[in-house]
């Protein structure tokens, strides 16, 4: 059974949260970009954590969504890793790179999808407001999760 881009993005968000990624942000770019439907952005504080977040996302998406990334750019030794699943692009940043590139601001018109996760970015961070987004409750990681 094929999953939607939103379902894949939610599985990846839960995986990042399980590995203690911070400032997890899901942007709905479907109406403003031909590149992808969703950007998932998160922060890992160290090389080992970046490895862990990356591995967990790849594994959870493979198991729950039966998807493999089309490409992987960067590595845990770099400040930014990008996983491309086609309709979903996942950015894992180290804090300094995230502050420098500020992808959240570049895609500021994209509605933010609320995530009920411990590591979710606070609503007022980076001056991003939630407009048109939806609350997404993610209770477990064995299933894709339900929209609220």
N, C-alpha and C positions, 0 to 999 in steps of 0.2 A: 504494500500500500504506500503510495507516494504521500509525502508530507508537504504542507505548504511552506513557503519561505518563513512565515511568522512562526510556525511550529519549530522549524529548524533553528531559528534565531533564539527561541525560548529555551530549547534544549541546550544550546551553546551557552546562554546566559546562566543557566543553572549550573552547568559544568564549571564555568569560571568562578561562580560564587562558592562552589564546593571547595575550590582550591584557594579561597580567600583573596581573589582579585578584588580590587576596590574601584569605586566610581564607575560601576557598570552602567552603561547607557545604551539604550536601543532606540535608534532613529528610523522612522518610516520615511524612506526616500522614494517610495514608489510613484508618487505624483510629481516629483521634481527632478528625477534623474532617470536616464536610460541605462546607467551603469549597473544598478542593483536596486532591489526593493527595500533592503534593510542594511544598516550599518550597526554592528555591535561593537562597542568600544569599551575597553577596560584597562586597568592599570595593574601591573605586577611590580613589586618593589625590588626584586633582585633577579639575577640570572636563573638560580634554581627555581624560584617561583614562576618565572616566565616559562621555563621548561614544563613545569607541572601543570600550569594553566593550559598551555598549548596541547600537551598530551591528553589532558582530561577532555578538552573540547573535541579533539579529533576522535577519541574513543566513544564518548557519549553520542556524538552525532552519527558515528558509524553504526553503533549498536541500535540506537533509537530511531534513526531516520534512514539507515541504509545508504548513507551518502559519504563520499570521500571528497576532500577539497580538490578543486580543479588546479589550484596552484598554491604554493607557500612561498612568501617572500620574507627574507630575513631569517634570523635564527636567534636563539636565546642569548647569544653573546652581543646582539645588537640592541638598540634601544626601542625598536619597533618591529613587530612581526605582524604580517598580514596573511590571513587565511581566506582564500576566495572559494566560496561555494556557489558561485554564479549569482543567484538572486540575493544571497547574503554574503556580505564582506565583513570579516571580523578583524578588528585592530586590537593588538595587545601592546601596550606602551609601557615603558618605564616612566616614572613620574616626570623627569626632566624633559623627555621627548614629548610627552603629552602636553605639558605646559607650553612647550615651544611651538608645536604644530597646531594645537587647538582645533582639531577637526570639528569639535562641537560647534564652534563659531562659524567655520566655513560652511557647514550644513545647517546653520541656525534656523532656516525656514522649514526644515523637516520636522514634522510632529514627533514628539517624544512618546514612546510607549512606556507606560509606567511598569516597573518591575517590583514585585513584592519579594525582594531579596535583601539579605543582610548587607551585601556589598553594593547595593544600588546607589547611584549617584543621587545626592540630595537634590530636590526639585529646584532649589535656588542657586545651585552651583553653576559657575561659568555664565551666569546671567541667562540661562536657558529657561524658558517657561514652557509648560506643557499646554499645547493647544491641539485639540483634535486627537490627542493620544487616548489610549485606553488603559485601564488598570488590568494588569496581567498577573494573576495569582499563580504562583508556581510552587506547588506543595511538595512534590517529590521529583526524583530524577529517573525512576524506572519507566515512567510514561512521559509522553510529550507534555502534558499539563493542559489545563482548561483555561479558556479566557473567562474573565469575570464579567 
